[in-house]
Amino acid sequence: MTIFFDQRWDDATGIGRFCREVKQRLPELIDMPLTGNPAAPADVLRMTWFMLRQPDSLAISPGYNAPFFSLNRYVLTVHDLNHLDLPDNSDWRKRLYYRLILRRACRKAAKVLTVSEFSRRRIIDWAGTSEDQVICVGNGVSEIFLQGEQNDVSRPADDGFLFCVGNRKKHKNEKMAIAALAALQEYPRLQLIFSGSPSDELLREAVRLNVAPRIQFTGKLSEEQLRDYYCRAAVLVFPSRYEGFGLPAVEAMAVGCPVIASNTTALGEIVGGAGALILPDQPWTLVSSLKVILNSPARRKELQSLGHDRARKYSWDNVAGRIKKELSVIN
């Protein structure tokens, strides 16, 4: 049986990386001869027509698009339900698509893949699927983060910087990192570096708390540049209120950078005991965890060791192997 793969998701997003890594490891999958944006609600028409013209095939998408018919021969991937759970991240069209198309697709698809047990449970509860309908295949960390120079946790932390990887969306809770920097008065030379571009909101907060000179923004980063920041950071600060997986935490652990992350949604599951977990609505928990890590080379070394072991669990080979197993059962 021919198995088609929706390669149109190959872009700079997290879904795009999932798409590339899986396709690279499963070369037997055939690219769908389709164009257009797979995330557009109208793609349901393109996908339906394609599946009707391929009656003896199976199809898999690394994203959340789906046909209206032929779902028993279709496997889709729902990384999380942030478009429903976080209204600020979506609009009425996207939410309507989820409720009218995606929920039905999750119920009728051959399988639904996802990346964490948190997302799996959330999808089952929302869509009303059976327990064995939704499969957690996990996520992976790119090889570039697993090889090469590691973070030197023995150097003085107070001359370094805190690193915050995010996209300025409200749920990333990045103002908490600025508040923590301001509270760490015993570290006047400590910097806070954000990936990406600044937002007016963060700049105003930095000025209000009198730490603007100690805050930087990197602009767009390549994987090589991102790895370099992880390698030099004293701590990755990841206070997000919502993550379907939380790849920056795994990338940082792979490079040996100590991680502080929220204990909410998938982050507690993904980071586990290999990082310091905090309450995203209690700033003092972040400040307290930072003081422990910054003051203790031994604690930094311990988190580095635990993080290495944890990060190696998240292999793209493992992800591809789980997907191949599920496809073989359907096939």
N, C-alpha and C positions, 0 to 999 in steps of 0.2 A: 504494500500500500504506500502510495506517495504521501509524504508528510510535508506540508507547506509551512513556511515560517514568515511571519510578518516583519520583515527587515526594515520597514519604514520608520520604526521607532528609534533607529540609530541616530542619535543626536547627542548633545552635550549634557543631557539630564541624567538623573539616576537610572531611569528606565532605559535610556540609551546605552549606558554602560552595561546594564543587565543584558540587553539585546546583543551587544557586541561579544561579550564574554561567552554567552551561551552558544551563539552561532559559531564562534571560533572552535568550540569544543564538540559541536555536533554538526560536522560538515555534511552529513547525510540529509539534513533538512534543506528543502528547496525554497528559494526566495519566492514570495508571492509576486506575480506580475501586476502589481497594483501601484498606483501613484496617489498623491493627495495626503492630507494630514490625517493620520490614524486617530488622533485625539478629537477630531471634529465630530460633533453629533451626527452629521450627515454621512459619516463613514459607514454607519450601519447599513445604508443602502448599497454602497460599493461592496462591502463584505458579504452581504446576503446574496447579491448577484453572483459574486465569485464562488461562493460555496455551492450554490445551486448548479453551477456549471461544472463542478468537480464532485460528482456524486460518489466516487469511490476513493476519495482522499480524506486525510485527516489534516487539520490545521492547528497551529499553535501561535499565539500572540504573546510577546513579552510585556504587553500593556493591557489596558482595560477596554479595548474596543471589541465588539462582538457582532455577529450577524443576528438577524431576527429568527431565521430558520436554520436547520441543519446543525443545531447546537450539540447534538449527540456526537458529532464528529469534530468538535471544536474544544480547544483548551485555551483559556485566557489567564492572564496574570493580573491580580489586583494587589498592588504593593501595600496599600492602606486605604482608608476611607476618609482621608483628610478633607476632601471636597465636601463631605457631608458633616464631618465632625468640627470643621473649622470654617464657618461661613465667610470669614474674611479672605479665605484662599480661593473662593469660587464665585460663580454668579448663578442666576436662576436657571440658565440653560444647562450648565453642567449638572446642577442638582436634579433637574428634571430628567436628564439623560440617565443618571444613576438610578433614579426611582422607577422610570418606565422601561429602560432597556437593560441596564446592568444588573439590577436585582433579578429580573427574569432570567438573564443569561447565566448568572451564578447558579440558579436552581436547575437549569436544564443542560448546562455544559457537561461534556464528558468529565472534565476536571477543572477545578480552579486552583491555580498556583498562587502562593504568597510567600513572603520573606521572613516572617516571624510568627511565633505562637500568639502574640498579641493581635496581630492582624488577622490571623486565622480565626481566632475566637470572635473577633469583631465582625468578620464577614459572615460567619455561621449565624451569629445572633441577628444580624441585620437582614440577611437574605433568607433566613429560614431554611438553610440547606442541611443535608445530613452531615454527620461528623466526618464520614469518609469522602465527602465530595470536595472538601477544601484541603489542600496539601501544602504544608510548609516545606519548601525546598531550600530556604535560607538565602543568604546573600554571600558575596565573596569580596575579598580585598585584592586589589591588583598586585601582581608580583613585584612591581617597583617599590612597594612599601615593605616588602618582606626581605629585601636584599639590600646590601650596602651598609653605609655608615649608620650607627645607632645614636640615639640621644645620649649625651654625656650627663647622667644624673648626678655625678659627683661635683660638678662645678657649682659655684655659689648661685643660688636661685635668685637672690635679691638683685643681681645685676642682669637678669634675663627679662623675659616677658611672658605674659599670659597670652595664649592664643585662643581665639574664638572663631570657629568656622560656621558661617551662616549666610543668610540671604536677606536680612533686614525684615523678614516677615514677622508679624506680631508674636506668633506662637514660639518663635526662637528665643524670646525672653532675654534679649541681649543687653537690655538696660541693667539687668541684674549684675552682669559682669562689670559694668562701669561703677555701679554702687559698691561692689566688692573691692574694686581697686581703690576707691576713695576711702574705704574703711581700713585699708591696710596701711595705716600711717607710719608703721615701723619700717616700711619698704619704700622710701621716697623715690628710689631710682627705678623701681619696677615699672615696666611698660605693659600696655594692653594693645594687642594687634588683632584686628578683625580681618578676615578674608573678605574680598569683594570691595564694593564701593560704599562710601558713607551715605547715611540718610540724615535728613534734617533733624529728625527726632533724636538720634544718637548724638549728633553734634551738640544739640541744645542741652542734652542731659550731661554731657561731658563738661560743658561750660558751667552749668548750674552747680555741679559738684566740684568744680575747680580742678579738674584733672585733664583738661583738653590737651595740654602740651605732652601728656604721657600716652596719648592714644593715636594709633596709626591705622590706616586701611591699605590693604595690599593691592587692590584692583584685581582683575581677573588673573588666576593662577593656572599654570600647567600642572600636571601631576608631579613633574620633577620639582617645580617650585613649591608646591604644597608639601611635598615630602621634606624639603629643606626647612620649611617653617616648623613642621612637627619635630624635626631633628634638633632644632635649636631652642624650642619653647621649654619653659620651666614646667608648664602644665597646660593641657587642653581643657578649656572651660566650656562646657556644653550644657547650659541650663534650660534646654528646650522643654516646652510643655507637651509637645506631641511629636512623636517619631514612629513611623512604621517599621523602621530598622535602626537607623543611626550610624551610617557608615563612617562619618568622621571619627567617632570613638574607636572603631576597629582599626582604621588607618593609623591613628595616633598610637594605639597599643602596639601595632606591628612595628613601628619605628622606635618603640621604647619610650615614648612620651607618657608620663603619668596623666591619667584622665580623671576629671571630676565631671559627673553627668547627673542629670535628674533621674529620680527613681520612678518616673511615670512612663506610661504606655510601653513601648518596646525597649526602652533604654535599660531598665533594670534587668531585663532578660538578657540583653545582648552584652552588657558590660559585666554583670554579675559581680563577683567578689574581686575582679581584676581592676577595679577603679573605686573611687570614692563616690557614693551616691548621696544626693542632696534632695531637699524639698524645694521645688521650683518657685514656690510662693513664700518661702522663708529665707530671706537673704542672709540671715545670720548663719545658716547651715553651710552656705558657700564660703563665707568668710572663715568660719571655723575650720573647714576642710582645707582651705588654702593655707592657713597658718600651720596646720600639722604638716602638710607636704613641703612647704617652703622651709620650715624650720628643721626638717629631718631628712638628711641624705639617706639614712637607712630606710625610711618609709618610701622615698622615691625609688630606691633600688628594689625594694619589695614589689612595688606596683609595676615597675618595669618588667621584672621576671614573670609576674602573674599575667601581665598584659601580653607578653610574647606568646605564652601558652594559649591564652584565650584567642588571640588574633588568628592563630594557625588553624583554629576550628572552622574559620570562615573562608573556605577554599572554593574557587570557581569550579574546580574539578569535581568537588563534592556536589555543588549545585547542579552541574550538567549531568552528573551520574544519577541524581534523584529524578531529574526531569526525564532522562532516557528510560529509567525504570517505569515511570508512570505512563509514558507513551507506549512502551512495550505491552503493558497490560491492556490498554485500549486497543492497540493494534492487533 
